[in-house]
Amino acid sequence: MGLAKVVEWIDIQAPRAEVFKLIVDIERRMQLSPLWGIASIEAKSNNYPNRGSKYLVRHLAGNPSVYQTTITDYERDRKLSYCLDVDQQTSVTWLLNDIPRGTRIIYMEEYHVEDENADQFNRSVRDVVKSWLSNIQRYAELRQSTFKRIIRWLVDRFYLRLRPEQRRVIVMILVMQFVSFIAFIMAALAMGIASLFL
């Protein structure tokens, strides 16, 4: 078993304090994760997110289990680190830095992995992290106009509460509605052009 490390980063057009508040909000952060639906938050310490505080995560896929997460470092608006009580002995650090147009999130994860599965497991972890950071970016940037703030309110109120399979159904319905609308417009234009020649 060897130690593996994944480091990814993303730039977000939002103030560091706002982005950090999102990272510290366990439920919202988990809802933005591609793993939402196979993991849920069970309980957290009253002193969360201070160093030494804990929260429980229930893993629902495969063999259902509950594992404990312990905060190992906390610097307000700058850093959140925690370790997961799992076989891989995983530790995660979220670092936030100011950049000219907002905030840069640097995500670092270290874990132990079996040597024979290392490449595939590392690719899977990296894909999940990239998708997670992209989701956080899209969500955090829903603040730049009144329309985007309304979209964010709708996302908070309805979309993020859904399980992943329910989200996929909603997206599929919206895509079908959009395609139907475009088809209607095209048909109306075609009929209008045809009437000019009759």
Rosetta blueprint (number, residue, H / E / L):
1 M L
2 G E
3 L E
4 A E
5 K E
6 V E
7 V E
8 E E
9 W E
10 I E
11 D E
12 I E
13 Q L
14 A L
15 P L
16 R H
17 A H
18 E H
19 V H
20 F H
21 K H
22 L H
23 I H
24 V H
25 D L
26 I H
27 E H
28 R H
29 R H
30 M H
31 Q H
32 L L
33 S L
34 P L
35 L L
36 W E
37 G L
38 I L
39 A E
40 S E
41 I E
42 E E
43 A E
44 K E
45 S L
46 N L
47 N L
48 Y L
49 P L
50 N L
51 R L
52 G L
53 S L
54 K E
55 Y E
56 L E
57 V E
58 R E
59 H E
60 L L
61 A L
62 G L
63 N L
64 P L
65 S E
66 V E
67 Y E
68 Q E
69 T E
70 T E
71 I E
72 T E
73 D E
74 Y E
75 E E
76 R L
77 D L
78 R L
79 K E
80 L E
81 S E
82 Y E
83 C E
84 L E
85 D L
86 V L
87 D L
88 Q L
89 Q L
90 T L
91 S E
92 V E
93 T E
94 W E
95 L E
96 L E
97 N E
98 D E
99 I E
100 P L
101 R L
102 G E
103 T E
104 R E
105 I E
106 I E
107 Y E
108 M E
109 E E
110 E E
111 Y E
112 H E
113 V E
114 E L
115 D H
116 E H
117 N H
118 A H
119 D H
120 Q H
121 F H
122 N H
123 R H
124 S H
125 V H
126 R H
127 D H
128 V H
129 V H
130 K H
131 S H
132 W H
133 L H
134 S H
135 N H
136 I H
137 Q H
138 R H
139 Y H
140 A H
141 E L
142 L L
143 R L
144 Q L
145 S L
146 T H
147 F H
148 K H
149 R H
150 I H
151 I H
152 R H
153 W H
154 L H
155 V H
156 D H
157 R H
158 F L
159 Y H
160 L H
161 R H
162 L L
163 R L
164 P H
165 E H
166 Q H
167 R H
168 R H
169 V H
170 I H
171 V H
172 M H
173 I H
174 L H
175 V H
176 M H
177 Q H
178 F H
179 V H
180 S H
181 F H
182 I H
183 A H
184 F H
185 I H
186 M H
187 A H
188 A H
189 L H
190 A H
191 M H
192 G H
193 I H
194 A H
195 S H
196 L H
197 F H
198 L L
